[in-house]
Amino acid sequence: AWPSMARTVWGAHKRYMDTYLNVYKGYYFTGDGAARDHEGYYWIRGRVDDVVNVSGHRLSTAEIEAALIEHNAVAEAAVVGVADELTGQAVAAFVSIKEGNEANDALRKDLIMQVRKSIGPFAAPKAIHVVPDLPKTRSGKIMRRILRKILAGEEDQLGDITTLSDPSVVDKIIEVVHASKK
């Protein structure tokens, strides 16, 4: 143990043990998901508790993002849940594509089919927004809160975006989302 490591939850030591130490015996459960690729490298996929509930299916956003990134045109992906009258929540995806690829309806259909094939039809994004970049902090964390607010039409309530590595990307994402609603 080291000084900043949590050793218990005040008044609820059993809860602490069940949450962090008993999930996987011999390991501390951080709540972060990772995958190991064919070369043995580990990739942090995101929080395992970041889920979207579509028609009663609890879907990991990291799993959907991983399915999108499997497509050879996609450089990065971020997925958020949006309110949906029919399913409760729907999946909305934001992707940045690699140079030499074109953002068009054929690509969007390909990406939807990629998710359907990898996970299932219930996980298919309702919308796919192709953006030049994702809103990331300087440490590379994708700020999904900003994406949710943009989709909800709350651009005036984004909060502090100065911690983003490139705050100008927010205006570009807003333009893409507004153009998709026309």
Backbone torsions as a table, in degrees:
resi	resn	phi	psi	omega
1	ALA	NA	155.5	176.1
2	TRP	-131.4	166.1	-170.0
3	PRO	-55.8	-35.2	-176.1
4	SER	-90.9	1.6	-178.1
5	MET	-81.6	130.5	176.8
6	ALA	-67.4	133.1	-179.5
7	ARG	-111.5	-12.2	178.9
8	THR	-170.2	173.8	169.4
9	VAL	-112.5	125.2	-175.8
10	TRP	-51.1	120.6	177.3
11	GLY	75.7	5.2	-177.6
12	ALA	-148.0	56.5	-176.6
13	HIS	-62.5	-36.9	178.9
14	LYS	-61.9	-41.7	178.0
15	ARG	-61.1	-42.3	177.4
16	TYR	-58.8	-48.5	-179.2
17	MET	-61.9	-45.0	-178.6
18	ASP	-66.2	-33.4	-177.4
19	THR	-79.4	-41.4	-170.4
20	TYR	-111.8	-29.2	-172.2
21	LEU	-114.7	-19.5	-178.3
22	ASN	-99.8	-5.1	-179.4
23	VAL	-64.9	-50.6	177.3
24	TYR	-129.0	103.4	-176.3
25	LYS	-50.9	130.4	178.1
26	GLY	87.0	-1.6	-179.4
27	TYR	-130.4	151.4	173.7
28	TYR	-92.8	124.3	-178.2
29	PHE	-86.7	112.6	-177.8
30	THR	-87.1	-21.5	-175.0
31	GLY	92.6	1.0	177.4
32	ASP	-97.2	141.5	177.9
33	GLY	-100.6	146.0	179.0
34	ALA	-141.9	160.2	175.9
35	ALA	-135.5	148.3	177.7
36	ARG	-106.9	127.1	-178.2
37	ASP	-85.6	178.8	-175.4
38	HIS	-65.1	-16.9	177.9
39	GLU	-94.4	-1.1	179.1
40	GLY	92.3	3.2	177.9
41	TYR	-81.6	145.5	177.1
42	TYR	-99.5	138.3	179.2
43	TRP	-122.1	123.5	176.3
44	ILE	-73.5	124.7	-176.0
45	ARG	-99.1	-19.2	179.7
46	GLY	128.4	-172.4	-178.5
47	ARG	-74.3	135.4	178.1
48	VAL	-77.8	-14.7	179.4
49	ASP	-92.6	4.3	177.4
50	ASP	-88.6	97.3	-174.2
51	VAL	-125.6	156.4	173.8
52	VAL	-118.1	135.5	-179.1
53	ASN	-106.4	100.7	-179.0
54	VAL	-107.0	113.2	178.9
55	SER	49.2	41.5	178.2
56	GLY	85.2	-5.3	176.3
57	HIS	-90.7	118.5	176.0
58	ARG	-85.6	110.5	-174.9
59	LEU	-110.4	133.2	175.9
60	SER	-75.6	125.9	177.1
61	THR	-62.6	-35.1	179.4
62	ALA	-62.5	-37.6	179.9
63	GLU	-66.9	-41.2	179.1
64	ILE	-67.9	-41.7	177.9
65	GLU	-61.0	-42.0	178.9
66	ALA	-62.1	-38.7	178.1
67	ALA	-64.6	-40.5	179.1
68	LEU	-66.1	-40.8	-177.9
69	ILE	-68.5	-21.2	176.4
70	GLU	-62.6	-24.5	178.9
71	HIS	-70.4	133.9	-173.7
72	ASN	-67.7	-12.7	178.5
73	ALA	-87.0	-16.0	-172.1
74	VAL	-92.7	127.9	175.7
75	ALA	-89.5	-48.1	-179.2
76	GLU	-143.6	156.4	178.6
77	ALA	-144.9	147.9	172.6
78	ALA	-139.0	139.0	-177.5
79	VAL	-125.2	138.3	175.4
80	VAL	-135.0	159.2	174.9
81	GLY	-91.2	140.7	175.7
82	VAL	-127.7	151.1	179.8
83	ALA	-61.6	139.5	179.5
84	ASP	-142.8	126.5	-177.2
85	GLU	-62.0	-35.4	-176.0
86	LEU	-82.0	-44.2	-172.0
87	THR	-108.9	0.3	-176.3
88	GLY	88.1	-60.7	172.8
89	GLN	-134.9	152.6	174.3
90	ALA	-127.6	161.9	179.8
91	VAL	-92.3	129.2	171.7
92	ALA	-119.3	131.7	-176.5
93	ALA	-116.8	145.0	172.8
94	PHE	-121.3	127.7	178.9
95	VAL	-131.0	144.2	167.2
96	SER	-107.3	140.8	-175.0
97	ILE	-109.2	156.5	-179.9
98	LYS	-72.5	152.3	178.2
99	GLU	-55.8	141.2	179.8
100	GLY	94.0	-4.3	177.6
101	ASN	-108.0	154.3	-176.3
102	GLU	-114.4	135.1	176.4
103	ALA	-80.8	109.2	179.2
104	ASN	-151.0	176.9	-178.1
105	ASP	-63.8	-32.9	178.9
106	ALA	-63.4	-41.2	177.7
107	LEU	-64.7	-44.5	179.3
108	ARG	-59.2	-43.5	178.1
109	LYS	-63.5	-41.1	176.7
110	ASP	-59.0	-43.5	-178.1
111	LEU	-67.1	-39.7	176.5
112	ILE	-62.2	-44.2	178.7
113	MET	-64.6	-35.0	177.7
114	GLN	-60.4	-45.4	179.6
115	VAL	-68.4	-42.8	178.5
116	ARG	-58.5	-42.5	-178.6
117	LYS	-70.4	-42.9	-176.1
118	SER	-73.7	-39.4	-173.2
119	ILE	-118.2	-49.4	-178.4
120	GLY	146.3	163.7	-176.6
121	PRO	-61.7	-31.3	-178.7
122	PHE	-65.9	-18.2	-178.3
123	ALA	-95.8	-4.0	-175.9
124	ALA	-62.1	132.3	178.3
125	PRO	-63.3	139.6	174.9
126	LYS	-74.9	-32.4	179.2
127	ALA	-141.1	142.5	174.0
128	ILE	-126.5	119.0	-180.0
129	HIS	-105.8	119.1	177.3
130	VAL	-90.3	116.8	-174.4
131	VAL	-121.5	156.6	-179.2
132	PRO	-67.4	-29.8	179.5
133	ASP	-162.5	167.1	178.5
134	LEU	-103.6	152.7	179.3
135	PRO	-74.7	106.5	-176.1
136	LYS	-122.3	147.8	172.4
137	THR	-73.0	172.2	179.5
138	ARG	-62.7	-24.3	178.9
139	SER	-86.9	-1.1	175.5
140	GLY	97.4	1.4	179.7
141	LYS	-73.8	129.3	178.3
142	ILE	-77.9	129.1	-178.8
143	MET	-90.5	84.2	-178.0
144	ARG	-65.3	-27.8	177.7
145	ARG	-55.8	-40.8	179.7
146	ILE	-65.6	-42.5	179.1
147	LEU	-62.9	-42.0	178.6
148	ARG	-61.2	-44.6	-178.2
149	LYS	-66.3	-38.7	177.6
150	ILE	-62.2	-45.4	179.3
151	LEU	-64.3	-31.2	179.9
152	ALA	-82.7	0.2	-179.2
153	GLY	75.7	23.4	-177.7
154	GLU	-106.6	44.9	-177.8
155	GLU	-60.6	-26.6	-179.9
156	ASP	-80.8	-1.9	-178.2
157	GLN	-121.8	33.8	-176.9
158	LEU	-75.2	-18.6	-177.6
159	GLY	78.7	-160.7	-176.5
160	ASP	-74.3	117.7	178.1
161	ILE	-110.4	9.1	-178.9
162	THR	-69.2	-16.8	178.8
163	THR	-80.6	-6.2	178.6
164	LEU	-71.8	146.7	178.3
165	SER	-65.1	-31.4	177.2
166	ASP	-142.8	88.7	-178.2
167	PRO	-60.2	-22.7	-178.4
168	SER	-66.6	-18.9	-179.2
169	VAL	-65.0	-26.2	-178.7
170	VAL	-61.5	-46.0	179.3
171	ASP	-62.6	-36.7	179.1
172	LYS	-66.8	-39.3	178.4
173	ILE	-66.6	-42.1	177.9
174	ILE	-58.4	-43.9	178.1
175	GLU	-59.2	-45.1	-179.2
176	VAL	-62.3	-45.1	-178.9
177	VAL	-65.5	-43.8	178.9
178	HIS	-63.0	-40.8	179.6
179	ALA	-64.0	-32.5	-178.9
180	SER	-73.2	-19.1	-179.0
181	LYS	-87.5	-7.7	-178.5
182	LYS	-82.4	NA	NA
